[in-house]
Amino acid sequence: MINISDSARDRLLHLLGKGEKENSYVRVGVESGGCSGLSYKLDFDKSKNEEDELIDDNGIKLLVNKKSFLYLVGTTLEFSDGLNGKGFVFNNPNASRTCGCGESFSL
């Protein structure tokens, strides 16, 4: 399961209500890259693929491909707009190491 905090939900609903993103899913995933080996990916998608897991949490429909799902189980997606930076943050209990910017991790 991937959880969505209230702050992330509010920001995603704001983004989903604009233009081409309307009626889209939120797609999260993991790909190779970043200074720790794996990077988080967040995007919008209009269609669900056969290999996608559909997660409905806190009013948001997330799509996660099965490979990424294994890395993200138990993760909470949050949104921060504080002085230290603005953006989505993945709080992943599976990550053994993260980089300083929080955009990549390793297991």
C-alpha positions as CSV (number, residue, x, y, z in Angstrom):
1,M,0.0,0.0,0.0
2,I,1.1,3.5,-0.7
3,N,-0.4,6.3,1.4
4,I,-1.1,9.9,0.5
5,S,-0.9,12.6,3.1
6,D,-3.5,15.3,3.3
7,S,-0.9,17.9,2.1
8,A,-0.1,15.7,-1.0
9,R,-3.8,15.1,-1.7
10,D,-4.6,18.8,-1.6
11,R,-1.7,19.6,-4.0
12,L,-2.5,16.7,-6.4
13,L,-6.2,17.7,-6.5
14,H,-5.2,21.2,-7.3
15,L,-2.9,19.9,-10.2
16,L,-5.5,17.4,-11.4
17,G,-8.1,20.1,-11.8
18,K,-6.0,22.0,-14.4
19,G,-6.2,21.6,-18.2
20,E,-5.0,18.4,-19.7
21,K,-4.5,16.7,-16.3
22,E,-8.2,16.7,-15.6
23,N,-9.6,13.1,-15.2
24,S,-6.0,11.7,-15.0
25,Y,-4.4,9.2,-12.7
26,V,-1.3,10.0,-10.7
27,R,1.5,7.6,-11.7
28,V,4.3,6.9,-9.3
29,G,7.3,4.7,-9.9
30,V,10.9,4.0,-9.4
31,E,13.7,4.1,-12.1
32,S,17.4,3.6,-12.1
33,G,19.4,6.8,-11.5
34,G,20.2,9.5,-9.0
35,C,23.1,9.6,-6.6
36,S,21.8,6.7,-4.5
37,G,20.9,4.3,-7.3
38,L,17.1,4.6,-7.6
39,S,15.0,7.7,-8.3
40,Y,11.3,8.4,-7.6
41,K,9.1,9.3,-10.5
42,L,5.7,11.1,-10.3
43,D,3.6,11.9,-13.4
44,F,0.0,12.0,-14.6
45,D,-1.5,9.5,-17.0
46,K,-4.9,9.2,-18.6
47,S,-4.8,5.4,-19.0
48,K,-4.2,2.3,-16.9
49,N,-1.9,-0.4,-18.2
50,E,-2.5,-4.1,-17.7
51,E,0.5,-4.4,-15.4
52,D,-0.4,-1.4,-13.2
53,E,-1.6,-1.7,-9.6
54,L,-4.4,0.8,-8.9
55,I,-4.4,2.3,-5.4
56,D,-7.1,4.6,-4.2
57,D,-6.1,6.4,-1.1
58,N,-7.3,9.7,0.4
59,G,-9.3,10.5,-2.8
60,I,-6.5,10.0,-5.2
61,K,-6.1,7.2,-7.7
62,L,-2.5,6.1,-8.0
63,L,-1.1,3.9,-10.7
64,V,2.1,1.9,-9.9
65,N,3.8,-0.6,-12.2
66,K,4.4,-4.0,-10.5
67,K,8.2,-3.6,-10.4
68,S,8.0,-0.2,-8.7
69,F,5.3,-1.4,-6.3
70,L,7.8,-3.7,-4.6
71,Y,10.1,-0.7,-3.8
72,L,7.3,1.5,-2.7
73,V,5.2,-0.7,-0.3
74,G,4.6,1.3,2.9
75,T,5.6,4.6,1.4
76,T,3.8,7.8,2.2
77,L,3.7,10.6,-0.4
78,E,3.8,14.0,1.2
79,F,4.0,17.6,-0.1
80,S,6.1,20.2,1.5
81,D,6.0,23.9,0.7
82,G,8.3,25.1,3.5
83,L,11.4,27.3,3.4
84,N,13.6,24.3,2.8
85,G,12.0,23.5,-0.6
86,K,8.8,22.9,-2.3
87,G,7.6,19.6,-3.8
88,F,6.5,16.1,-3.3
89,V,8.4,13.9,-0.8
90,F,8.4,10.1,-0.7
91,N,8.8,8.8,2.9
92,N,9.9,5.3,2.1
93,P,10.5,2.9,5.1
94,N,12.2,0.4,2.7
95,A,15.1,2.8,1.8
96,S,18.3,2.1,3.6
97,R,20.0,5.2,2.3
98,T,18.8,8.4,0.7
99,C,20.7,11.2,-1.0
100,G,20.7,14.7,0.5
101,C,18.0,16.1,-1.8
102,G,15.7,13.1,-1.0
103,E,15.0,12.3,-4.7
104,S,17.0,9.1,-4.8
105,F,17.5,6.1,-2.5
106,S,18.9,2.6,-2.3
107,L,17.7,-0.6,-0.5
